[in-house]
Amino acid sequence: MKVAIVKYNAGNIFSVINAVKRLGIEPSWTDNAEELLAADKVIFPGQGEASHAMAYLRERELDKVILDMKQPVLGICIGQQLLCRHSEEGNTDCLGVFPMNVKRFQPQKHEDKIPQMGWNSIYDLKTPLFKDVNEKDFVYFVHSYYVPFDERYTIAKADFTLPYSAAINKDNFYATQFHPEKSGSVGAKILKNFLEL
């Protein structure tokens, strides 16, 4: 199986590469359009800032490449947010795969610390992405922005100041706000499920 990881100016890529290797697959890390479109599975991960990331994708026409993908695609963290229509971060127009707008968390009480950083449970799990994952299992998050709940696309929820989309799905595009590559055995299961879609 050919697994390609989208190469762009986002941090935290190597933990994703290593997580895929632990599942017995040697992924390619590439910004080559042909290689990305020829892969069996594509992972679009990263940490970073939305407007800079989108500028980089547009400059290299990777925005068009991602929209042309017909194979299963998994966005992670900022990868999830960039697949949405718009982000409040930098007032950024994103890829628009999901007709959803990314919002910044607003603290509701004194102890709400933004960004959300650490382990949180996920629930209302749908689709084979969460096969053998239990309701309320814990996964690892680091983010100040979130994708609101939408019954058409949300396939997992989490709570932090409010319920939001921990994962979304539309057609061949899947995305998680949490980092499966940093989420221990639960995250490894989710990555394995993605590779078996």
N, C-alpha and C positions, 0 to 999 in steps of 0.2 A: 504494500500500500504506500502510495506517495502522499506525504503530509507536508504541506508548505506553510511556513509562518511568514506573515507579511512583514517585510523589513521597512521600517520608517522611523522617524525620529521620536521614538517612544522608549521610555525606560522599562526595566524589568522583563526584558525579552528572554534572557538566558535561563531564568527559572522555568519558563514555559518550555524551552528547548530541552532542558534536563528532565522535566516531568514527562514529556513525550518519549524521551530515550528510556526512562525507567519502565515504560510500557512496551519496550522492545522495538521501537520504531525510530529510525534515524531521520529526523525531519530536515527539510532544507529551509534556510532563512534567506528570503529573496525578495527583491522588488522587481524581478523580471516578469513582465506580463504573461508571456507564453508559459513560463514555468508555473506561475500561480494558477492560470486557467487550466493547465493540464493536470494539476494535482487532484487526488481523490478527495482530500479533505483540506480545508484552509483554516488556519487559526489567525485571528486578527487581535492581538493582545496589546497590553501596554499600560503605562502610567504616563501622565504628562498633562499638557494644557491644550484644550480643545482647538483654539484658533490657530496655534502654531502647528499642531498635528494636521489640521485640515489644509493649511497652506502648503505643507510639505507634500501631502497626498495629491493635491491639485497640480502642483508644480511638476510632479512626475507622472501625472495622469493616472495615478493609482486609484483615484476616486471612480473613474470610469471602469477600470478593471474590476474593482470590487462589485460594482453594480451589475457587471456582466456574468458574475459567477453563478453557475447552475449546481455545483456540488455543495455538500454541506459546509457551511461557514460558521465558525464560532468566534464571536467577539468577546473579549474579556476586559472588564474595567472600562478604561476610556474607549476601548474597542466597541463595547456596548453603546456607550454614549454617542460615539461618532456615527453609528448606524441609524441614529434617530434623526429627526428633521432639523432640530435647532437646539442649541445649548445656551443657557444663560451665561456660561463661562466664556467671557470675551464676546458675548452676543454673536455667536457663531452659527452660520448655516452649515449643517452637516450633510451626511450622505442621503438621508431621507428614505432609507429602506423601511423604517418604521415611522408612521405618521404621528410621532410623539415628540414632546418637547422636554428637554432635560432641565431640571430646576436645581437651585442651590438649597441645601438644608437651611432652615431657619430655626435657631434654638427655641424650644418651647418653654424650657425651665432652666434654672441656673446651672444644673449639672450636665446639660447637653453640651458636649464638646465636639466642635466641628474641626477637622473631619471626623467621621466615624472611623475608628481604627481598631481593629481587633476582631474577635470571634463573635458571631451572631448566628442565630438559628434561622433556618428557612422553612417555609410551610406552604400548603396548597400546591404541592408539586404535581406537575402535569408533563406529559410527553415522555418518550423513551429516554430522554436525556437524564431523567432521574430514576431510571430502573434500579431497583435494590437500594435506593437512598431512602432513609426514613424521614417522615415528617418531623420537624424540629431538630434535625441534625445540624451541627455547627460547621460553618465555613468562615473563611477569613476575608474581611473587607478593609479597604482603605479608600475613602472617598468623601468629598465635600458636596458632590452633586449627585442627583438621583433621577431615575426614570419613574414617573408616577405610575400607579396601578392602572391598567387598562384591560378590561375583561377579554378583549379580542386577542391580545398578545401576551399578557403576563402568564408565565408558566411556573413561577415561584415568587413568593413574597417574603419580605423581611420587614421588621419594624425598627425604626430609629426616628424619633420625633413624630413619625406617622408611618402607616403601612405604605410600602413602595415596591416596585418591581425588582426582585433580586435576579430574575431571569426572564427573558422574553423570546418569542419565536414567531416567525412569519415565513412560511414556505421553507426554503432551504437555509434560512438564516436563523441561527440561535445566538443568544448572547447572555452573559452573566455579569452582574455588577461585582460579584465577589471573585476572588482569585482561586480557581480550582487547583492551580499549581502550588499554592501555599496552604491548601486546606487538608493536608494529611490524607488518610485513607478515603475519606468521603470525596475529596477533590479528585483523587486518582480514579475513583469509580466513575465520577461524572465525565472526566476526560476519556476514559475507556468507553463509556457509553456513546460519547460523541464519535469516537473513531469507529464504532460499530454501527452507526446510523446507516 
